Structures are given as structure tokens and as C-alpha cells.
């Protein structure tokens, strides 16, 4: 009865809002068996290692515009009037002449109010001279003008930590981490703040133990270990089955629907086989997140953003806050 309830919960919730119903593992197996495409099922003989995305970093020189027609990310540029003032500010900052740096950063901002990153730099200078209150004020100004400035969130988190405001420090460093998923320096601050907040700092990567190889135009091999059976079967359909993506309403590119179906198939297959997942955080947290309606946030944070961190700049603010809640409530909980 438990596995039937689990199946119904997943299928009812995740089919809502999609043009096509998500398939159960039994339905996926039937599609594979009835297919003209040949699937060779194998046991995975090796361990799949985590992929290294450490070089996939993004800069904070972007802002976005929200309009009736959508959300647009644009690169920050400096007009000709502000440019020499900004360059002088940078020179004085490098020479550690901080009062002059503040003066010229503010002059450049007066000459071009759209260079929102300068607000972050002003906050950074105030923090460097020990004026934590003004630093916080300027970081907040930067965020109010440009929510996706990961550097402003990151520095604000450290400023809150200096002010012994752990709650807000936690919130801000999580948002910075979402906005630049692979940045090692942000990760270091994240770990430091979470340790002080007595939160779990264990890290892991989403690392499916499957191997899909196209052998020919009509045949593919699908290798997996036991825990990843449901995921591998579903992923094979999305990868190889002619017309399958189109039948699910995906005409081109990537859709999170693909990962939703694969992950749901994974969880149901695990439940059916009564396989314990308590020793694997990526699976245990996946189940907790899915059962509490945070599967979308799991997919974006664990699967999409490590591979494509720039996607974060295109996420609505509420989606970023939902991902933050996923991290705090399921991934890095209180000890």
C-alpha cells in the first residue's frame, strides 16, 4: 500500500500543469519493450565519478530588467562620463587610498546610475575601513537595484557575520551560492557561516550511476547499478527513443520535465524494490525534497546550476528564494 500511495502522490502532483502525463516505471519499461529501437540492459561495472564544474564560473557584471514581456539579463556597461571616474576609484582602491576610492566610486555612480556593481564596491571599501554599518547599507542598495549581484549577497553575508547576525548571514550566503553555484570562495564562506550557525556542511554532487552508449542508429546499451534502475530506464527513453521528447511536449532543448520523470521513476523503483537510501545523501535528500514538493528546486540546484550556472541570472526572485528554502530545510539542515 505504501508504494501505491507514493506512486499516486508523485504522478498526481507532477502531472499537473504538463501537457503529458509523467510515466510510471512500468509504463517506461513497456515503451522500451515495444520500441523498434533496441536497448541492451547491463550491470554497471565501474563507479561514475563526479564531474568537475569548477571552471564554470560567472561574473557579477550583469543586471536584469523585468518587464511585461519577460525577464532579461544584460551586461553592465559604463558610459564615457563615468568611465574615467571609475578608473580613478579603482586606482585608489588598489593603492589602499580608501577615502579617495569612495569619493570617486560615488562620483562615477552619480555620472552613471546604472553601474549597480559600484554600489557593491562602495560597500566593500566601507567594510575594509571597518565601517560595517555603511557596508551593509551599500550592499543592500546594490541588491535592491540588482538582485542577481552575487557579490553583493556574498559580502553582505560576511558583513552580517561581523555583526553577529547569523540568521541573515545564512540567508545571504545561500543566495550568493545559488547565483554562482561553482565559486570556491563563496563555498568557503558558505561553509564557515554554516559551521558557526551549527548547520550541516556536508557536500555531495548529483551523480547518477548510469552509463548510456549509443551503439548504432537502432541500438543503445544502458548500464546502471541497482539503485539507479528507474532513473536509467527513463533517461534512456529521453536520450534515445525516437519521438519520445516530442511526445512529452518538448520540441527542442532541455526541459526540467525530463529530470522530473527520471527522478520520479528512480524513487518509485527504489520504493518498489525496498532498497535503503539512507547512506546516500543525494537520494535521501531527493526523496525528502520530492515528498515535500521541492523537486523542482532540487533539480535546478543539484543538476542544472552546476552545469549551467548562468541560468541563475534568469531565475525569478521567488524561485531563488524557493531554492534557498530547499537548501535550508533539506540539504544543509540544523545539526
C-alpha positions, 0 to 999 in steps of 0.5 A: 500500500505504501508504494501505491500511495507514493506512486499516486502522490508523485504522478498526481502532483507532477502531472499537473500543469504538463501537457503529458502525463509523467510515466510510471516505471512500468509504463517506461519499461513497456515503451522500451519493450515495444520500441523498434529501437533496441536497448541492451540492459547491463550491470554497471561495472565501474563507479561514475565519478563526479564531474568537475564544474569548477571552471564554470564560473560567472561574473557579477557584471550583469543586471536584469530588467523585468518587464511585461514581456519577460525577464532579461539579463544584460551586461553592465556597461559604463558610459564615457562620463563615468568611465574615467571616474571609475578608473580613478576609484579603482586606482585608489582602491588598489593603492589602499587610498580608501577615502579617495576610492569612495569619493570617486566610486560615488562620483562615477555612480552619480555620472552613471546610475546604472553601474549597480556593481559600484554600489557593491564596491562602495560597500566593500571599501566601507567594510575594509575601513571597518565601517560595517554599518555603511557596508551593509547599507551599500550592499543592500542598495546594490541588491535592491537595484540588482538582485542577481549581484552575487557579490553583493549577497556574498559580502553582505553575508560576511558583513552580517557575520561581523555583526553577529547576525547569523540568521541573515548571514545564512540567508545571504550566503545561500543566495550568493551560492545559488547565483554562482553555484561553482565559486570556491570562495563563496563555498568557503564562506558558505561553509564557515557561516554554516559551521558557526550557525551549527548547520550541516556542511556536508557536500555531495554532487548529483551523480547518477550511476548510469552509463548510456552508449549509443551503439548504432542508429537502432541500438543503445546499451544502458548500464546502471547499478541497482539503485539507479534502475528507474532513473536509467530506464527513463533517461534512456527513453529521453536520450534515445527513443525516437519521438519520445521528447516530442511526445512529452511536449518538448520540441527542442532543448532541455526541459526540467520535465525530463529530470522530473520523470527520471527522478520520479521513476528512480524513487518509485523503483527504489520504493518498489524494490525496498532498497535503503537510501539512507547512506546516500545523501543525494537520494535521501535528500531527493526523496525528502525534497520530492515528498515535500514538493521541492523537486523542482528546486532540487533539480535546478540546484543539484543538476542544472546550476552546476552545469549551467550556472548562468541560468541563475541570472534568469531565475525569478526572485521567488524561485531563488528564494524557493531554492534557498528554502530547499537548501535550508530545510533539506540539504544543509539542515540544523545539526 
